[in-house]
Amino acid sequence: MKTVPVRIAALNLKEYGAKKGKDTMIWKFLFWPIVWIIIFLPGWIWPLYLDDSIRSVTFFLGLILFVDAMALTSIGGRTLKRFAHQEKHKTFWPDKLTNLGIYGCMRHPMHLGLALLPIAVSLMWGSIPVILTAGWGVAAAIWFVLVIEEKEALQHFGNEYSDYMQHTPPFVLSPKCLLKGYAILKRGINQHL
């Protein structure tokens, strides 16, 4: 049996890490659109809708949930921009960990908002197949946060994040938490330190 010599190229670990980081970011950005397509595709394939009398109620509930989801996403992003990003940099990771405002109530307000959006839209749309599949979107979001985001946050922030995890749950469905987020953005950091 003839053996073929295999030539192994030396890896530049710094370049490999940068490439792996970019691949992870691309995958993370594609995750949400893929989940949403999977949720909403059955609604386009099977156009089954709720009765109009029920649909008006679900539309109203969906609208309330939509506003809450957008508020969670917006408040979370603005809080990170204002208090966790200290300088311009190449990654989306904050320079420092923040527990101010909405991040004092929960660790992942933006992801919670993104998880609630498909449920809100499905209720407003009134499509039976989409309402039935929207729960899977929430399950996918919870998996994404607890398996992917938490692991990366622990690697990035270390013990500081581990301590933060002990005192702050990943998600909270409390209007009080939203109000806390609004308050810190309105008043600023100086009144909260």
Contacts in CASP RR format, 6 or more apart in sequence:
PFRMAT RR
TARGET T0000
AUTHOR 0000-0000-0000
METHOD contacts of the structure
MODEL  1
MKTVPVRIAALNLKEYGAKKGKDTMIWKFLFWPIVWIIIFLPGWIWPLYL
DDSIRSVTFFLGLILFVDAMALTSIGGRTLKRFAHQEKHKTFWPDKLTNL
GIYGCMRHPMHLGLALLPIAVSLMWGSIPVILTAGWGVAAAIWFVLVIEE
KEALQHFGNEYSDYMQHTPPFVLSPKCLLKGYAILKRGINQHL
24 152 0 8 1.000
25 91 0 8 1.000
25 92 0 8 1.000
28 148 0 8 1.000
31 140 0 8 1.000
31 144 0 8 1.000
32 114 0 8 1.000
35 118 0 8 1.000
35 137 0 8 1.000
35 140 0 8 1.000
35 141 0 8 1.000
36 117 0 8 1.000
36 118 0 8 1.000
38 133 0 8 1.000
38 136 0 8 1.000
38 137 0 8 1.000
39 118 0 8 1.000
39 122 0 8 1.000
39 130 0 8 1.000
39 133 0 8 1.000
39 134 0 8 1.000
39 135 0 8 1.000
39 136 0 8 1.000
39 137 0 8 1.000
40 118 0 8 1.000
40 121 0 8 1.000
40 122 0 8 1.000
40 130 0 8 1.000
42 127 0 8 1.000
42 129 0 8 1.000
42 130 0 8 1.000
42 132 0 8 1.000
42 133 0 8 1.000
43 125 0 8 1.000
43 127 0 8 1.000
43 129 0 8 1.000
43 130 0 8 1.000
45 129 0 8 1.000
46 128 0 8 1.000
46 129 0 8 1.000
47 127 0 8 1.000
48 127 0 8 1.000
48 128 0 8 1.000
48 129 0 8 1.000
49 55 0 8 1.000
49 126 0 8 1.000
49 127 0 8 1.000
49 128 0 8 1.000
50 58 0 8 1.000
50 126 0 8 1.000
50 127 0 8 1.000
50 128 0 8 1.000
50 131 0 8 1.000
55 126 0 8 1.000
58 123 0 8 1.000
58 124 0 8 1.000
58 126 0 8 1.000
58 131 0 8 1.000
59 123 0 8 1.000
59 124 0 8 1.000
59 126 0 8 1.000
61 123 0 8 1.000
62 119 0 8 1.000
62 120 0 8 1.000
62 121 0 8 1.000
62 123 0 8 1.000
62 124 0 8 1.000
63 120 0 8 1.000
63 124 0 8 1.000
65 116 0 8 1.000
65 119 0 8 1.000
65 120 0 8 1.000
65 123 0 8 1.000
66 117 0 8 1.000
66 120 0 8 1.000
66 121 0 8 1.000
66 124 0 8 1.000
68 113 0 8 1.000
68 116 0 8 1.000
68 120 0 8 1.000
68 178 0 8 1.000
69 112 0 8 1.000
69 113 0 8 1.000
69 114 0 8 1.000
69 115 0 8 1.000
69 116 0 8 1.000
69 117 0 8 1.000
69 120 0 8 1.000
70 113 0 8 1.000
70 117 0 8 1.000
71 178 0 8 1.000
72 102 0 8 1.000
72 109 0 8 1.000
72 110 0 8 1.000
72 112 0 8 1.000
72 113 0 8 1.000
72 116 0 8 1.000
72 178 0 8 1.000
73 109 0 8 1.000
73 110 0 8 1.000
73 113 0 8 1.000
73 114 0 8 1.000
73 117 0 8 1.000
75 102 0 8 1.000
75 109 0 8 1.000
75 178 0 8 1.000
75 181 0 8 1.000
75 182 0 8 1.000
75 185 0 8 1.000
76 102 0 8 1.000
76 103 0 8 1.000
76 109 0 8 1.000
76 110 0 8 1.000
76 181 0 8 1.000
77 110 0 8 1.000
78 185 0 8 1.000
79 98 0 8 1.000
79 100 0 8 1.000
79 101 0 8 1.000
79 102 0 8 1.000
79 103 0 8 1.000
79 109 0 8 1.000
79 181 0 8 1.000
79 184 0 8 1.000
79 185 0 8 1.000
80 94 0 8 1.000
80 98 0 8 1.000
80 103 0 8 1.000
80 110 0 8 1.000
82 185 0 8 1.000
82 188 0 8 1.000
82 189 0 8 1.000
83 98 0 8 1.000
83 100 0 8 1.000
83 189 0 8 1.000
84 94 0 8 1.000
84 95 0 8 1.000
84 96 0 8 1.000
84 97 0 8 1.000
84 98 0 8 1.000
85 94 0 8 1.000
85 95 0 8 1.000
86 95 0 8 1.000
86 96 0 8 1.000
87 95 0 8 1.000
89 95 0 8 1.000
93 156 0 8 1.000
97 157 0 8 1.000
97 160 0 8 1.000
97 161 0 8 1.000
97 164 0 8 1.000
99 164 0 8 1.000
99 168 0 8 1.000
100 184 0 8 1.000
100 189 0 8 1.000
100 192 0 8 1.000
101 180 0 8 1.000
101 181 0 8 1.000
101 183 0 8 1.000
101 184 0 8 1.000
101 185 0 8 1.000
101 192 0 8 1.000
102 109 0 8 1.000
102 177 0 8 1.000
102 178 0 8 1.000
102 180 0 8 1.000
102 181 0 8 1.000
102 184 0 8 1.000
103 109 0 8 1.000
103 168 0 8 1.000
104 168 0 8 1.000
104 180 0 8 1.000
105 168 0 8 1.000
105 172 0 8 1.000
105 174 0 8 1.000
105 176 0 8 1.000
105 177 0 8 1.000
105 180 0 8 1.000
105 181 0 8 1.000
106 112 0 8 1.000
106 168 0 8 1.000
106 169 0 8 1.000
106 170 0 8 1.000
106 171 0 8 1.000
106 172 0 8 1.000
106 177 0 8 1.000
107 150 0 8 1.000
107 153 0 8 1.000
107 164 0 8 1.000
107 165 0 8 1.000
107 168 0 8 1.000
107 169 0 8 1.000
107 170 0 8 1.000
107 171 0 8 1.000
108 145 0 8 1.000
108 149 0 8 1.000
108 170 0 8 1.000
108 171 0 8 1.000
109 177 0 8 1.000
111 141 0 8 1.000
111 144 0 8 1.000
111 145 0 8 1.000
111 149 0 8 1.000
111 171 0 8 1.000
112 141 0 8 1.000
112 171 0 8 1.000
112 172 0 8 1.000
112 173 0 8 1.000
114 141 0 8 1.000
115 137 0 8 1.000
115 138 0 8 1.000
115 141 0 8 1.000
115 142 0 8 1.000
116 138 0 8 1.000
118 130 0 8 1.000
118 134 0 8 1.000
118 135 0 8 1.000
118 137 0 8 1.000
118 138 0 8 1.000
119 134 0 8 1.000
119 135 0 8 1.000
119 138 0 8 1.000
121 130 0 8 1.000
122 130 0 8 1.000
122 131 0 8 1.000
122 133 0 8 1.000
122 134 0 8 1.000
123 131 0 8 1.000
142 171 0 8 1.000
145 170 0 8 1.000
145 171 0 8 1.000
146 170 0 8 1.000
150 165 0 8 1.000
150 170 0 8 1.000
153 161 0 8 1.000
154 161 0 8 1.000
154 162 0 8 1.000
154 165 0 8 1.000
157 164 0 8 1.000
184 192 0 8 1.000
END
